[in-house]
Amino acid sequence: MRHITEAAREIEVILETDILVVGSGPGGLAAALGAARAGVDTTLVDRFGCFGGNITQVGVEGFAWYRHEQTVDSEGIGREFEERAKTMGAAMPEPQSISHSLDGEAFKYVADVLVQEAGIRPMLHRTFVAPIVEGGTLRGIITESKSGREAILAKRIIDATGDADIATRAGVAHFKTPKEKMMAASVMFSMSGVDKKKFLDAVKADPQTYKDWAGGEWTIETSGKEDHMFSPFLRKPFRQAIEAGMIPKHLQTICGTWGTVSDQGDLTYLNLVHLPACDGTDANDLSANEIEGRRQAMMAIAALQKFTPGCENAKLRNFGMTIGIRDTRKIDAHYNLTAHDVREQARFEDSIGIFPEFIDGYGILILPTTGRYFHVPYRAMLPKKFDNLLVTGRNIGGDRDSHCAVRNMMCCAVSGQGAGVAAAVSLKTDATVQKVDVKSVQKELLRQGARIS
């Protein structure tokens, strides 16, 4: 492989901030809000032109589709996302739960308002390039944008990139799922022009359950209680399309769920394309799978038009801005969550929030219908290197099964708020994030409306 030598250059320091959050998905946005509401100068950086990550950039709008009557759910900023979206006309009732699906496009504005209200410094259109490490101390990051290369220095840094990019490049120990075992990636899309009544009448005439997810190339492990519950699941039109020669026979994975259908005929949050062995940290993989995902989505739309009542005159409304990645790196934290923790209601003295017994991924689907929940420990966000770095979101420490729980957007908001508050409290008390008083962190989380036990 050929190499070139990049010339040394001076990079302008454009900002010094108390807390720097990099990545604005549910984890990063919640972290920035938690920090700012604790009274500390906070900056939020994102590579796209909007905040919201998986919600707004990927188009995953089912924020709490796991919630049922007996669910003991998370509280705090994650629930605020849903409630604020409802009051601002950016949400619709979700068909399989007692939750609201977020309107990914409208939530871009909701996120803007939340950021501005909290006094967070917004820095969009900036891509993280490299950490600034001097004498073993993490001092900030370098970004690249239309403005060129810029340096941002911070007293506390929260890595909410989803792939632990800052931590990894700074030399933090981590684990990475082998490519062939990674959860499939998805290209999300929505359709318009659907006849709502005709579509829902067909759904009612042939209701699908979570048990129907099994089959084809999928296997599903449930607890049994999920098997006969309604699911907005679609497989039959794609099998018909395969039989008709519209979809290649090897694409048995084109199937999945729909989110909501509006009075205007928008069929949203179509999670029908599943792309295995896509490494979200490899730009070549991302490029190939973005293109392949859109190709498969167009085949799925053609199948729905032909074989699903109400979709005859429907068409593509939009793709997500980027591919949805579920699984890449996880830090080796001071505590790595286990399958036993998320399946058996683990309790921790350093809890920064709770999350219901919702496990979704790697062929496991367990819904929180009986009131069970686990604690999310602060130590799972705490890398063993650096005293001013926290990692939050789907890349907190844990094993395979625990990842299937904590990767979900509401749990990312739980860990994000915990990270933001911990960073703020550490600054205000002149302590490192490694030695911050967790009781003080918990007190501020409770003041902000989080539930920790």
Backbone hydrogen bonds, N-H to C=O, Kabsch-Sander energy under -0.5 kcal/mol:
donor,donor_aa,acceptor,acceptor_aa,energy
6,E,4,I,-0.6
14,I,12,E,-0.9
14,I,151,A,-2.1
15,L,151,A,-1.0
17,T,153,L,-2.5
19,I,41,D,-2.0
20,L,156,R,-2.5
21,V,19,I,-0.5
21,V,43,T,-2.9
22,V,20,L,-0.5
22,V,158,I,-2.4
23,G,21,V,-0.6
23,G,45,V,-3.1
25,G,160,A,-0.5
29,L,25,G,-3.3
30,A,26,P,-1.4
31,A,27,G,-2.0
32,A,28,G,-2.6
33,L,29,L,-2.2
34,G,30,A,-2.7
35,A,31,A,-2.4
36,A,32,A,-2.6
37,R,33,L,-2.5
38,A,34,G,-0.7
38,A,35,A,-0.6
39,G,36,A,-1.8
40,V,35,A,-1.3
43,T,19,I,-2.5
44,L,121,R,-2.6
45,V,21,V,-2.8
46,D,123,M,-2.0
52,G,24,S,-1.7
55,I,52,G,-2.1
57,Q,53,G,-3.2
58,V,53,G,-1.2
59,G,54,N,-0.9
60,V,54,N,-2.6
61,E,59,G,-1.1
63,F,61,E,-1.8
65,W,62,G,-0.6
67,R,64,A,-2.1
68,H,368,P,-0.5
71,T,68,H,-1.8
73,D,71,T,-0.9
76,G,449,G,-0.6
80,E,76,G,-1.7
81,F,77,I,-2.1
82,E,78,G,-1.3
83,E,79,R,-2.6
84,R,80,E,-3.2
85,A,81,F,-2.0
86,K,82,E,-2.0
87,T,83,E,-2.1
88,M,84,R,-1.6
89,G,86,K,-1.3
90,A,85,A,-3.6
92,M,101,S,-2.3
94,E,99,S,-2.7
97,S,94,E,-1.0
98,I,67,R,-2.3
99,S,97,S,-0.6
101,S,92,M,-3.0
102,L,61,E,-2.9
103,D,90,A,-3.2
104,G,102,L,-0.9
107,F,103,D,-2.7
108,K,104,G,-0.6
108,K,105,E,-0.9
109,Y,105,E,-0.5
109,Y,106,A,-0.9
110,V,106,A,-1.6
111,A,107,F,-3.0
112,D,108,K,-1.7
113,V,109,Y,-2.4
114,L,110,V,-2.4
115,V,111,A,-2.6
116,Q,112,D,-2.6
117,E,113,V,-2.9
118,A,114,L,-1.7
119,G,115,V,-0.5
119,G,116,Q,-1.1
120,I,115,V,-2.1
121,R,42,T,-2.7
123,M,44,L,-2.5
125,H,48,F,-2.3
126,R,46,D,-2.4
127,T,144,E,-2.5
129,V,142,I,-3.2
130,A,142,I,-1.3
132,I,140,G,-3.0
133,V,131,P,-0.7
134,E,132,I,-0.5
134,E,137,T,-2.6
137,T,134,E,-1.7
139,R,132,I,-3.3
139,R,137,T,-0.7
140,G,132,I,-1.1
141,I,152,I,-2.3
142,I,130,A,-3.0
143,T,150,E,-2.9
144,E,127,T,-2.1
145,S,148,G,-1.0
148,G,145,S,-2.2
150,E,143,T,-2.1
151,A,12,E,-2.7
152,I,141,I,-2.6
153,L,15,L,-2.6
154,A,139,R,-2.5
155,K,17,T,-1.3
155,K,18,D,-0.7
156,R,18,D,-2.1
157,I,388,N,-2.7
158,I,20,L,-2.9
159,D,157,I,-0.5
159,D,390,L,-3.0
160,A,22,V,-2.1
160,A,158,I,-1.0
168,T,164,A,-2.7
169,R,165,D,-2.4
170,A,166,I,-1.5
171,G,168,T,-1.5
172,V,167,A,-2.9
175,F,330,K,-3.6
177,T,328,T,-2.2
181,K,178,P,-2.2
182,M,178,P,-0.7
182,M,179,K,-1.0
185,A,275,L,-2.6
186,S,324,G,-2.0
188,M,186,S,-0.7
189,F,270,L,-1.1
190,S,318,N,-2.3
191,M,267,L,-2.9
192,S,315,K,-2.5
194,V,265,G,-2.6
195,D,310,G,-2.7
196,K,194,V,-1.1
199,F,195,D,-2.7
200,L,196,K,-2.8
201,D,197,K,-2.5
202,A,198,K,-1.6
203,V,199,F,-1.8
204,K,200,L,-2.5
205,A,201,D,-1.8
206,D,202,A,-1.2
210,Y,226,E,-0.7
210,Y,229,M,-1.3
211,K,227,D,-1.5
212,D,209,T,-0.8
213,W,210,Y,-1.5
214,A,211,K,-1.3
215,G,218,W,-2.1
218,W,215,G,-2.2
221,E,363,G,-3.7
222,T,220,I,-0.6
227,D,224,G,-0.8
229,M,226,E,-1.8
231,S,208,Q,-2.8
233,F,231,S,-2.5
234,L,256,G,-3.5
238,F,235,R,-1.0
239,R,235,R,-1.8
240,Q,236,K,-2.4
241,A,237,P,-1.6
242,I,238,F,-2.0
243,E,239,R,-2.3
244,A,240,Q,-1.8
245,G,242,I,-1.3
246,M,241,A,-2.8
247,I,241,A,-1.0
251,L,248,P,-1.7
252,Q,250,H,-1.2
254,I,251,L,-1.2
255,C,253,T,-1.4
255,C,272,L,-1.4
256,G,234,L,-2.3
257,T,271,N,-1.1
258,W,232,P,-1.8
259,G,268,T,-2.9
262,S,266,D,-2.1
265,G,262,S,-1.7
267,L,191,M,-2.2
267,L,265,G,-0.6
268,T,260,T,-2.6
268,T,266,D,-0.7
270,L,189,F,-2.6
271,N,257,T,-2.7
271,N,269,Y,-0.9
272,L,270,L,-0.9
274,H,272,L,-0.5
275,L,185,A,-3.1
277,A,182,M,-0.5
279,D,277,A,-0.6
280,G,278,C,-0.8
282,D,279,D,-2.0
283,A,281,T,-0.6
286,L,282,D,-2.5
287,S,283,A,-2.4
288,A,284,N,-2.4
289,N,285,D,-2.5
290,E,286,L,-2.2
291,I,287,S,-1.7
292,E,288,A,-2.4
293,G,289,N,-2.6
294,R,290,E,-2.0
295,R,291,I,-1.9
296,Q,292,E,-2.5
297,A,293,G,-2.2
298,M,294,R,-2.0
299,M,295,R,-1.5
300,A,296,Q,-2.3
301,I,297,A,-2.5
302,A,298,M,-2.0
303,A,299,M,-2.0
304,L,300,A,-2.4
305,Q,301,I,-2.6
306,K,302,A,-1.6
307,F,303,A,-2.7
308,T,304,L,-2.0
311,C,308,T,-2.1
314,A,311,C,-1.3
315,K,192,S,-2.4
317,R,190,S,-3.1
318,N,190,S,-1.4
320,G,188,M,-2.3
321,M,57,Q,-1.2
322,T,57,Q,-1.6
324,G,186,S,-3.6
325,I,323,I,-0.6
330,K,175,F,-2.7
331,I,395,N,-2.2
332,D,173,A,-2.4
333,A,331,I,-1.2
334,H,379,R,-1.0
334,H,382,L,-1.8
335,Y,379,R,-1.0
337,L,335,Y,-0.6
337,L,397,G,-2.0
342,V,338,T,-1.7
343,R,339,A,-1.9
344,E,340,H,-2.0
346,A,341,D,-2.3
351,S,348,F,-1.3
352,I,376,V,-2.8
353,G,376,V,-0.5
354,I,451,R,-0.8
355,F,374,F,-2.2
357,E,372,R,-2.1
358,F,356,P,-3.0
359,I,357,E,-0.6
359,I,366,I,-2.0
360,D,404,C,-2.0
361,G,364,I,-2.3
364,I,361,G,-1.9
365,L,221,E,-3.0
366,I,359,I,-2.4
369,T,367,L,-1.8
374,F,355,F,-2.7
375,H,346,A,-2.4
376,V,353,G,-2.8
378,Y,350,D,-2.3
380,A,377,P,-1.1
381,M,378,Y,-2.2
382,L,379,R,-1.3
384,K,332,D,-0.7
390,L,157,I,-2.2
391,V,381,M,-2.4
392,T,159,D,-2.4
396,I,393,G,-1.2
397,G,380,A,-2.7
399,D,337,L,-1.7
403,H,399,D,-1.9
404,C,400,R,-1.2
405,A,401,D,-0.5
405,A,402,S,-1.3
406,V,402,S,-2.6
407,R,403,H,-1.9
408,N,405,A,-1.4
410,M,63,F,-0.6
412,C,408,N,-2.2
413,A,409,M,-2.0
414,V,410,M,-1.7
415,S,411,C,-2.6
416,G,412,C,-2.4
417,Q,413,A,-2.6
418,G,414,V,-2.0
419,A,415,S,-2.4
420,G,416,G,-2.7
421,V,417,Q,-2.4
422,A,418,G,-2.3
423,A,419,A,-2.5
424,A,420,G,-2.1
425,V,421,V,-3.0
426,S,422,A,-2.4
427,L,423,A,-1.7
428,K,424,A,-2.5
429,T,425,V,-1.8
430,D,427,L,-1.1
431,A,426,S,-3.0
433,V,387,D,-2.1
436,V,432,T,-0.7
438,V,436,V,-0.8
440,S,437,D,-0.5
441,V,437,D,-1.7
442,Q,438,V,-2.9
443,K,439,K,-2.1
444,E,440,S,-1.9
445,L,441,V,-2.3
446,L,442,Q,-2.5
447,R,443,K,-1.8
448,Q,444,E,-1.7
449,G,446,L,-1.5
450,A,445,L,-2.5
